[in-house]
Amino acid sequence: MTFKSVAILGSGSFGTAIAKLVSANVAEVLVIGRDPEVCRGINQNHRNPKYLKDISLPENVVASTEVASAIGYPLIVFSVPAGATRPCAEALCAVGNISEETVILSCAKGIEKSSGDRMSEIISEVFPNNPVAVFSGPNHAEEMATGQATCVVIGSGDTQVAGSLQELFTLPHFRPYTTDDLAGMELGGAIKNVYAIAAGMSHGLGLGDNAVAALVTRSLAEMTRLGTALGGRTETFAGLSGVGDLIVTCFSKHSRNHRVGLALGEGKTLEQATQALGMVAEGVPNTLSIHQAARRAGVRTPIIDAVYSILYEDKPAAKAMAELLSRDTRTESE
């Protein structure tokens, strides 16, 4: 299986970065977005005028506002926010004529609030006969697009699909690994967003390096505890889509979730924090859906609970953090 062309649903930062990345290994990349201005910019000037504006795109990257344009492409990449995955999949399905041999690759990091479903589960529900794969790891669009060294994980239950995607994404500066643990890698990618908000709040509150390091370490323990309860494998959370993604999103200047948390820690409201960001911070809706999933699973998640109380119960960030430190002591393995 070889991919000679790729269609990407989503013309934001990540979709643009993926387009730049795979353009080196395929004949054509089609970016499908809702904004006519973005599509014109890509087609006429070879730049996205709204996201990653300084990135020059090769001439084999073209754009369209029509979902039907994806018909005939052997690989369709979903690069839309988690909350848009189901409506986007349904819109694509409604077009019809999507071959059952078409591979669908999900890049969104989140779980659905109403159902608790992971993104690959949603896509497989809409396209039950198509191969579905997942792309995750410490992969900020800003660095992918500028050719900085990056490692990612590609998940698929089909080794041929995984191998073909691995070949497509392999570049001198870009190294993909593969796994068949889609549950583990998707849960890691979703849950870590909540902890990035917590890390940002810790920085905003002026807590020191010791405190933030402890928070992130305990976040990994909590992520693993919840993720394995929801079907992931322990070793996956110790890998790129677990601790790797956790580290980058908790400390990077590119992390939207960290920036939202930082603003909250500095005393801004959630509305002010998200408006200043100007883009989707998946950790905000993720906190609600993951908190619900943890309650359904009966898993102890004090850090997720603290972030939930700040975002959805208006608890002051300083008070929530103080309560985390004053909980009953226990062994580190718990």
C-alpha positions as CSV (number, residue, x, y, z in Angstrom):
1,M,0.0,0.0,0.0
2,T,1.5,3.3,-1.1
3,F,-0.2,6.8,-0.8
4,K,0.4,9.0,-3.9
5,S,-2.0,11.7,-2.8
6,V,-3.6,12.8,0.5
7,A,-6.7,14.8,1.5
8,I,-6.7,16.7,4.8
9,L,-9.9,17.8,6.5
10,G,-9.0,20.9,8.4
11,S,-7.1,24.0,7.4
12,G,-5.9,25.2,10.8
13,S,-2.3,25.1,12.1
14,F,-2.1,21.3,12.4
15,G,-3.7,20.6,9.0
16,T,-1.3,23.1,7.4
17,A,1.7,21.5,9.1
18,I,0.6,18.0,8.0
19,A,0.2,19.3,4.4
20,K,3.8,20.7,4.5
21,L,5.1,17.5,6.0
22,V,3.6,14.9,3.6
23,S,4.0,17.1,0.5
24,A,7.6,15.8,0.2
25,N,6.4,12.2,-0.3
26,V,3.3,12.5,-2.4
27,A,2.3,13.9,-5.7
28,E,-0.6,16.0,-4.4
29,V,-2.0,17.2,-1.1
30,L,-5.5,18.6,-0.9
31,V,-6.4,20.8,2.1
32,I,-10.2,21.1,2.7
33,G,-11.3,24.0,4.9
34,R,-14.4,26.1,5.6
35,D,-12.8,29.5,5.0
36,P,-12.6,30.6,1.4
37,E,-9.9,33.2,2.3
38,V,-7.6,30.4,3.6
39,C,-8.2,28.3,0.5
40,R,-7.5,31.2,-1.8
41,G,-4.3,32.0,0.1
42,I,-3.1,28.4,-0.3
43,N,-4.0,28.2,-4.0
44,Q,-2.8,31.6,-5.1
45,N,0.1,32.5,-2.7
46,H,1.1,29.0,-1.3
47,R,0.5,30.2,2.2
48,N,-2.2,29.9,4.8
49,P,-3.1,33.6,5.6
50,K,-4.5,32.8,9.0
51,Y,-2.4,29.9,10.5
52,L,1.4,29.4,10.3
53,K,1.4,32.5,8.1
54,D,5.2,32.4,7.6
55,I,5.2,28.8,6.2
56,S,5.6,28.5,2.5
57,L,3.7,25.5,1.0
58,P,4.9,23.6,-2.0
59,E,3.0,23.9,-5.3
60,N,1.6,20.4,-4.9
61,V,-0.5,21.6,-1.9
62,V,-3.9,22.8,-3.1
63,A,-7.1,23.7,-1.2
64,S,-10.9,23.5,-1.5
65,T,-13.9,24.3,0.6
66,E,-15.8,21.3,-0.7
67,V,-15.8,18.1,1.4
68,A,-16.7,16.2,-1.8
69,S,-13.3,17.0,-3.1
70,A,-11.9,14.2,-0.9
71,I,-13.5,11.5,-3.0
72,G,-10.8,9.4,-4.7
73,Y,-8.0,10.1,-2.3
74,P,-6.5,6.9,-0.8
75,L,-5.8,8.7,2.5
76,I,-8.0,11.2,4.3
77,V,-6.6,12.9,7.3
78,F,-8.9,14.3,10.0
79,S,-7.2,17.4,11.4
80,V,-10.2,19.1,13.0
81,P,-10.9,19.7,16.7
82,A,-12.2,16.7,18.7
83,G,-15.7,18.2,19.0
84,A,-15.9,18.5,15.2
85,T,-14.8,14.9,14.4
86,R,-18.3,13.4,14.4
87,P,-20.0,16.1,12.3
88,C,-17.1,16.1,10.0
89,A,-17.2,12.3,9.6
90,E,-20.9,12.5,9.0
91,A,-20.6,15.2,6.4
92,L,-17.9,13.2,4.6
93,C,-20.1,10.1,4.7
94,A,-23.1,12.0,3.3
95,V,-21.0,12.8,0.2
96,G,-21.0,9.1,-0.6
97,N,-18.6,7.3,-2.9
98,I,-15.8,7.0,-0.3
99,S,-14.1,3.8,-1.2
100,E,-13.8,1.2,1.6
101,E,-10.1,1.0,0.8
102,T,-9.6,4.6,1.8
103,V,-7.6,4.9,4.9
104,I,-8.8,7.5,7.5
105,L,-6.2,9.0,9.8
106,S,-7.3,10.8,13.0
107,C,-5.2,13.5,14.5
108,A,-7.6,15.0,17.1
109,K,-6.8,14.6,20.8
110,G,-9.9,14.3,22.8
111,I,-12.9,12.1,23.8
112,E,-16.5,12.8,23.0
113,K,-18.5,14.3,25.9
114,S,-21.8,12.7,25.2
115,S,-20.6,9.2,24.6
116,G,-17.1,9.0,26.0
117,D,-16.0,7.6,22.6
118,R,-12.4,8.2,21.3
119,M,-12.0,9.8,17.9
120,S,-11.1,6.5,16.1
121,E,-14.2,4.9,17.6
122,I,-16.4,7.8,16.2
123,I,-14.8,7.5,12.7
124,S,-15.2,3.7,12.7
125,E,-18.8,4.0,13.7
126,V,-19.4,6.3,10.7
127,F,-17.1,4.3,8.3
128,P,-17.3,0.8,9.7
129,N,-15.6,-0.8,6.7
130,N,-12.7,1.6,6.3
131,P,-9.2,1.2,7.9
132,V,-8.9,3.8,10.6
133,A,-5.6,4.9,12.1
134,V,-4.4,7.5,14.7
135,F,-1.6,10.0,14.8
136,S,-0.3,11.3,18.1
137,G,2.7,12.3,20.2
138,P,4.6,15.4,21.1
139,N,3.9,17.2,17.8
140,H,3.4,20.9,17.9
141,A,2.4,22.2,14.5
142,E,4.8,25.1,14.7
143,E,7.8,22.8,14.9
144,M,6.5,20.2,12.5
145,A,6.0,22.9,9.8
146,T,9.5,24.3,10.2
147,G,11.3,21.0,10.0
148,Q,12.4,20.7,13.6
149,A,13.2,17.1,14.8
150,T,10.0,15.3,15.9
151,C,9.0,11.8,16.8
152,V,5.4,10.6,16.7
153,V,3.3,7.4,17.1
154,I,1.0,6.0,14.4
155,G,-1.6,3.6,15.7
156,S,-3.5,1.0,13.7
157,G,-4.7,-2.6,14.2
158,D,-3.6,-3.3,10.6
159,T,0.2,-3.7,10.3
160,Q,0.1,-3.0,6.6
161,V,-1.7,0.3,7.1
162,A,0.6,1.2,10.0
163,G,3.6,0.4,7.9
164,S,2.4,2.4,4.9
165,L,1.6,5.5,7.1
166,Q,5.0,5.1,8.7
167,E,6.7,5.2,5.3
168,L,4.6,8.2,4.2
169,F,5.6,10.3,7.3
170,T,9.3,9.3,7.5
171,L,11.6,12.2,6.7
172,P,15.1,13.0,7.8
173,H,13.7,15.2,10.6
174,F,10.5,13.3,11.3
175,R,10.5,9.8,12.8
176,P,7.2,7.9,13.3
177,Y,6.8,4.8,15.5
178,T,3.9,2.4,15.3
179,T,1.6,0.7,17.8
180,D,-1.7,-1.3,17.8
181,D,-2.8,0.3,21.1
182,L,-5.2,2.9,19.8
183,A,-7.0,3.2,23.1
184,G,-3.8,3.9,25.0
185,M,-2.4,6.5,22.6
186,E,-5.7,8.3,22.1
187,L,-6.4,8.4,25.9
188,G,-2.9,9.7,26.6
189,G,-3.3,12.4,23.9
190,A,-6.6,13.5,25.4
191,I,-6.0,13.3,29.1
192,K,-2.6,15.2,29.0
193,N,-4.5,18.3,27.8
194,V,-6.1,18.6,31.3
195,Y,-2.7,18.4,33.0
196,A,-1.2,21.1,30.7
197,I,-3.9,23.5,32.0
198,A,-2.9,22.6,35.5
199,A,0.8,23.1,34.8
200,G,0.0,26.5,33.2
201,M,-2.0,27.5,36.3
202,S,0.9,26.5,38.5
203,H,3.3,28.8,36.6
204,G,0.7,31.5,36.6
205,L,0.4,31.2,40.4
206,G,4.1,31.6,40.7
207,L,4.8,28.1,42.0
208,G,8.3,26.9,41.7
209,D,10.0,24.2,39.6
210,N,9.7,21.7,42.4
211,A,6.0,22.0,42.5
212,V,5.4,21.9,38.8
213,A,7.7,18.9,38.4
214,A,5.8,17.1,41.1
215,L,2.5,18.0,39.5
216,V,3.5,16.6,36.1
217,T,4.9,13.4,37.7
218,R,1.7,12.8,39.6
219,S,-0.2,13.6,36.4
220,L,1.6,10.8,34.7
221,A,0.6,8.4,37.5
222,E,-3.0,9.6,37.3
223,M,-3.1,9.4,33.5
224,T,-1.9,5.9,33.6
225,R,-4.4,4.9,36.2
226,L,-7.3,6.3,34.3
227,G,-6.0,5.3,30.9
228,T,-5.5,1.6,31.7
229,A,-9.0,1.5,33.4
230,L,-10.4,2.8,30.1
231,G,-8.6,0.2,28.0
232,G,-5.1,1.4,27.3
233,R,-1.9,-0.5,28.0
234,T,0.5,0.6,30.7
235,E,3.5,0.8,28.5
236,T,1.8,3.2,26.0
237,F,1.5,5.8,28.7
238,A,5.3,5.6,29.2
239,G,5.8,6.3,25.5
240,L,5.6,9.2,23.1
241,S,1.8,9.5,23.1
242,G,1.8,9.4,26.9
243,V,4.7,10.9,28.9
244,G,6.2,12.4,25.7
245,D,3.1,14.4,24.8
246,L,2.5,15.2,28.5
247,I,6.0,16.8,28.8
248,V,5.7,19.0,25.7
249,T,2.2,20.3,26.4
250,C,3.0,21.1,30.0
251,F,6.1,23.1,29.3
252,S,6.1,24.4,25.7
253,K,5.4,28.0,24.7
254,H,3.4,26.5,21.8
255,S,0.9,24.7,24.1
256,R,-2.5,26.3,23.9
257,N,-3.6,24.5,27.0
258,H,-0.7,25.7,29.0
259,R,-1.4,29.3,27.9
260,V,-5.0,29.0,29.0
261,G,-3.9,27.6,32.4
262,L,-1.2,30.4,32.7
263,A,-3.9,33.1,32.2
264,L,-6.2,31.4,34.8
265,G,-3.4,31.3,37.3
266,E,-2.7,35.0,36.7
267,G,-6.3,35.7,37.6
268,K,-8.1,35.9,34.3
269,T,-11.5,34.3,33.7
270,L,-11.9,31.3,31.5
271,E,-13.6,33.5,28.9
272,Q,-10.8,36.0,28.9
273,A,-8.2,33.2,28.7
274,T,-9.8,31.5,25.7
275,Q,-10.6,34.8,23.9
276,A,-6.9,35.9,24.2
277,L,-5.8,32.5,22.8
278,G,-7.9,32.9,19.6
279,M,-7.7,29.2,18.9
280,V,-9.2,26.0,20.3
281,A,-7.6,24.7,23.5
282,E,-8.8,21.1,23.6
283,G,-8.1,20.8,27.3
284,V,-11.1,22.9,28.2
285,P,-13.8,20.6,26.7
286,N,-11.5,17.6,27.4
287,T,-11.7,18.4,31.1
288,L,-15.5,18.0,31.1
289,S,-15.5,14.8,29.0
290,I,-12.6,13.2,30.8
291,H,-14.0,14.1,34.3
292,Q,-17.2,12.4,33.3
293,A,-15.3,9.3,32.0
294,A,-13.4,9.1,35.2
295,R,-16.5,9.2,37.3
296,R,-18.1,6.5,35.1
297,A,-15.0,4.3,35.6
298,G,-14.8,5.0,39.3
299,V,-11.1,6.0,39.1
300,R,-9.5,8.4,41.6
301,T,-8.4,11.5,39.7
302,P,-7.6,14.4,42.1
303,I,-5.7,16.6,39.5
304,I,-8.5,16.2,36.9
305,D,-11.0,17.0,39.6
306,A,-9.1,20.1,40.6
307,V,-9.0,21.5,37.0
308,Y,-12.7,20.6,36.6
309,S,-13.6,22.6,39.7
310,I,-11.8,25.6,38.4
311,L,-13.2,25.5,34.8
312,Y,-16.7,24.4,35.6
313,E,-17.4,25.2,39.3
314,D,-15.7,28.6,39.4
315,K,-13.3,27.5,42.2
316,P,-10.3,29.9,42.5
317,A,-7.1,28.3,41.0
318,A,-5.1,29.1,44.2
319,K,-7.6,27.3,46.4
320,A,-7.8,24.3,44.2
321,M,-4.1,23.9,44.1
322,A,-3.8,24.4,47.9
323,E,-6.4,21.6,48.3
324,L,-4.3,19.3,46.1
325,L,-1.3,19.7,48.4
326,S,-3.4,19.2,51.6
327,R,-4.9,15.9,50.7
328,D,-4.2,12.8,52.9
329,T,-0.8,11.4,52.4
330,R,-0.3,8.0,50.7
331,T,2.4,5.8,49.1
332,E,3.8,6.9,45.8
333,S,2.6,3.8,44.0
334,E,-1.1,4.6,44.8
